Amino acid sequence: VTVLRNGVDTALFHPPADRDAARQALGLHGPTLISVGLLIERKRHHLTIEAMRQLPGVTLLIAGEGPEQARLAGLIEQFGLGDRVRLLGPRPHAELPALYGAADASVLASSREGWANVLLESMACGTPVVASNIPGNPEVVREAAAGVIAGQNTADGIAAAVRGLLDALPGRAATRAYAERFDWSETTAGQ
């Protein structure tokens, strides 16, 4: 039996040529997180937003659209996070590399996933991840260069994982090198 896993397009997803310019274009200062995905219950963006209450000085960008948008906007307002949490709405696939590359870490708090491509896309852009502890994610995030798996799938667990990662960020080149092992060419060769 040969397992052929999903891969990542490392030609499209790569670190920005000028990370400072990418951050400046988004008006970013200080540590920044990004979360990319549909705004649906299963993605649990609400936990990441709640975790932000424990992460002063950190900014969160959420790219995506869906039926949870109004609820998430309400949470941002309720928690007084409007100056640090931004709902970016839907973004074209071609814009995602700049968004990932501008962030310091990517967060995926989903309750279930298969093999989450957003994790590999983020890593291919040199951005390590914080991922929920659900089946599939530990198969993608296996080394410190990739990021961390949250100890608990709660707002507290996400906040603790983010703090731990930001305190010991891997080098962006090491994160990119880790992701290159999952390039689509490997899957194609397996076929």
C-alpha positions as CSV (number, residue, x, y, z in Angstrom):
1,V,0.0,0.0,0.0
2,T,1.3,3.4,-1.0
3,V,-0.3,6.5,0.5
4,L,-0.4,9.5,-1.8
5,R,-1.1,12.6,0.2
6,N,-2.1,16.1,-0.8
7,G,0.6,18.5,-1.7
8,V,1.2,22.2,-2.1
9,D,2.0,24.3,-5.1
10,T,5.4,25.7,-4.0
11,A,5.6,27.7,-7.2
12,L,2.5,29.7,-6.2
13,F,2.9,29.6,-2.4
14,H,6.3,31.0,-1.6
15,P,7.7,33.7,0.8
16,P,7.2,37.2,-0.4
17,A,10.2,38.8,-2.1
18,D,9.8,41.8,0.3
19,R,8.1,40.8,3.5
20,D,8.3,44.3,5.0
21,A,6.4,45.7,2.0
22,A,3.8,43.0,2.3
23,R,3.3,43.9,6.0
24,Q,3.3,47.6,5.2
25,A,0.6,47.1,2.5
26,L,-1.6,45.6,5.2
27,G,-0.7,48.2,7.8
28,L,0.8,45.6,10.1
29,H,2.9,46.3,13.2
30,G,4.0,43.7,15.7
31,P,3.1,40.0,15.8
32,T,0.5,39.0,13.4
33,L,-1.6,35.8,13.0
34,I,-3.6,34.8,9.9
35,S,-6.5,32.4,9.7
36,V,-7.7,31.3,6.2
37,G,-10.9,29.4,5.6
38,L,-14.6,29.5,5.1
39,L,-16.5,31.3,7.9
40,I,-18.4,28.2,9.0
41,E,-18.8,26.6,12.5
42,R,-16.5,23.7,11.7
43,K,-13.5,26.1,11.2
44,R,-14.0,27.5,14.7
45,H,-12.8,31.0,14.0
46,H,-14.7,32.0,17.1
47,L,-12.1,30.2,19.3
48,T,-9.3,32.0,17.6
49,I,-11.0,35.3,18.1
50,E,-11.7,34.5,21.8
51,A,-8.0,33.5,22.2
52,M,-7.0,37.0,21.0
53,R,-8.3,38.4,24.4
54,Q,-5.2,36.6,25.9
55,L,-2.8,37.8,23.3
56,P,-2.3,41.6,23.8
57,G,-0.3,43.3,21.1
58,V,-1.1,40.6,18.5
59,T,-3.1,41.2,15.4
60,L,-5.3,38.6,13.7
61,L,-6.4,38.6,10.0
62,I,-9.2,36.3,9.0
63,A,-9.6,35.7,5.2
64,G,-12.8,34.0,4.0
65,E,-16.5,34.3,3.7
66,G,-19.5,32.4,4.9
67,P,-22.6,32.2,7.1
68,E,-20.7,32.9,10.4
69,Q,-19.5,36.3,9.3
70,A,-22.1,38.3,11.2
71,R,-21.6,36.2,14.4
72,L,-17.8,36.6,14.2
73,A,-18.1,40.3,13.7
74,G,-20.3,40.5,16.7
75,L,-17.7,38.6,18.8
76,I,-15.0,40.9,17.7
77,E,-17.1,43.9,18.8
78,Q,-18.2,42.1,22.1
79,F,-14.6,41.4,23.1
80,G,-13.4,44.9,22.1
81,L,-11.0,43.5,19.5
82,G,-11.9,45.7,16.6
83,D,-8.5,47.4,16.5
84,R,-6.6,44.0,16.4
85,V,-8.9,41.5,14.6
86,R,-9.8,42.1,10.9
87,L,-12.3,40.1,8.8
88,L,-10.8,40.5,5.3
89,G,-13.6,38.8,3.4
90,P,-12.9,36.5,0.5
91,R,-9.5,36.8,-1.1
92,P,-8.5,35.5,-4.5
93,H,-6.2,32.5,-4.3
94,A,-3.4,34.5,-5.9
95,E,-3.4,37.0,-2.9
96,L,-3.0,34.3,-0.3
97,P,0.8,34.0,-0.5
98,A,1.3,37.7,0.4
99,L,-1.2,37.3,3.3
100,Y,0.5,34.2,4.7
101,G,3.9,35.7,4.1
102,A,3.1,38.9,6.0
103,A,1.9,37.0,9.1
104,D,4.2,35.6,11.8
105,A,2.0,32.5,12.2
106,S,-1.1,30.9,10.8
107,V,-3.9,29.4,12.9
108,L,-6.3,26.6,12.0
109,A,-8.7,25.8,14.8
110,S,-11.0,23.4,12.9
111,S,-13.0,20.7,14.6
112,R,-12.3,18.4,11.7
113,E,-10.2,18.4,8.5
114,G,-8.7,15.8,6.2
115,W,-5.3,16.9,5.2
116,A,-5.6,20.7,5.5
117,N,-4.0,22.4,2.6
118,V,-4.0,25.8,4.3
119,L,-1.3,24.4,6.7
120,L,1.0,23.5,3.8
121,E,0.2,26.7,2.0
122,S,1.2,28.8,5.0
123,M,4.4,26.8,5.6
124,A,5.4,27.1,1.9
125,C,5.2,30.9,2.4
126,G,7.6,30.5,5.4
127,T,4.9,31.0,8.0
128,P,4.6,28.3,10.7
129,V,1.3,27.2,12.0
130,V,-0.8,26.6,15.1
131,A,-3.2,23.8,14.4
132,S,-6.0,22.1,16.4
133,N,-5.3,18.7,17.8
134,I,-7.5,16.7,15.5
135,P,-6.9,13.7,13.2
136,G,-4.8,14.8,10.2
137,N,-3.1,17.9,11.6
138,P,-0.4,16.0,13.5
139,E,0.5,14.2,10.2
140,V,1.2,17.6,8.6
141,V,2.8,19.4,11.6
142,R,5.5,17.0,12.7
143,E,8.5,19.2,13.4
144,A,9.2,22.5,15.2
145,A,10.0,24.1,11.8
146,A,6.3,23.5,10.8
147,G,4.7,24.9,13.9
148,V,2.8,23.4,16.8
149,I,-0.3,21.4,17.6
150,A,-2.5,23.0,20.3
151,G,-2.6,21.1,23.5
152,Q,-6.3,21.8,23.9
153,N,-8.9,22.6,21.3
154,T,-10.1,25.6,23.3
155,A,-9.5,29.4,23.2
156,D,-7.1,28.9,26.1
157,G,-5.3,26.1,24.3
158,I,-5.0,28.2,21.1
159,A,-3.7,31.2,23.1
160,A,-1.1,29.0,24.9
161,A,0.0,27.4,21.6
162,V,0.3,30.9,19.9
163,R,2.4,32.2,22.8
164,G,4.7,29.2,22.7
165,L,5.2,29.5,19.0
166,L,5.8,33.3,19.0
167,D,8.3,32.8,21.8
168,A,10.3,30.3,19.7
169,L,9.5,31.1,16.1
170,P,11.4,28.8,13.7
171,G,13.3,30.5,10.9
172,R,11.2,31.2,7.9
173,A,13.6,29.4,5.6
174,A,13.4,26.3,7.8
175,T,9.6,26.4,7.6
176,R,9.7,26.8,3.8
177,A,12.2,23.9,3.6
178,Y,9.8,21.7,5.6
179,A,6.9,22.5,3.2
180,E,9.0,21.7,0.1
181,R,8.9,18.1,1.1
182,F,5.2,18.2,0.4
183,D,5.4,19.7,-3.1
184,W,3.0,18.2,-5.6
185,S,5.9,16.8,-7.6
186,E,6.4,14.2,-4.8
187,T,2.8,13.0,-5.1
188,T,3.0,13.0,-8.9
189,A,6.2,10.8,-8.7
190,G,4.3,8.5,-6.3
191,Q,1.5,8.1,-8.9
